[in-house]
């Protein structure tokens, strides 16, 4: 059974940084692709970064060069280092198992608010 717990969200000024973490439970984590998604009010859900089991990452163009996704397979944890944050980065960020949209493949979300 998959369980994902995000942490690290908060309020930060534009230009600042935050690091999100997602602790996962579930088998075969080390070979499972993981994702960071976000959803802002009134906007569709967006894939921010997808990371393969080996750590290869694809980023959304909106965050390329500012965000860095990584994973520690021994700790069953993925991270999202967010630098040069912009007001438009404000959203609830979700960890996702397997880049699947099943209801049981999502964490509860962590809120990021970037003030101007």
Secondary structure, 3 states (H helix, E strand, C coil): CCEEEEECCEEEECCCCEEEEEEEECCCHHHCCEEEEEECCCCCCEEEEEECCCCCEEECCCCCCCEEEEEECCCCEEEEEECCCCHHHCEEEEEEECCCCCHHHECCCEEEEEEC
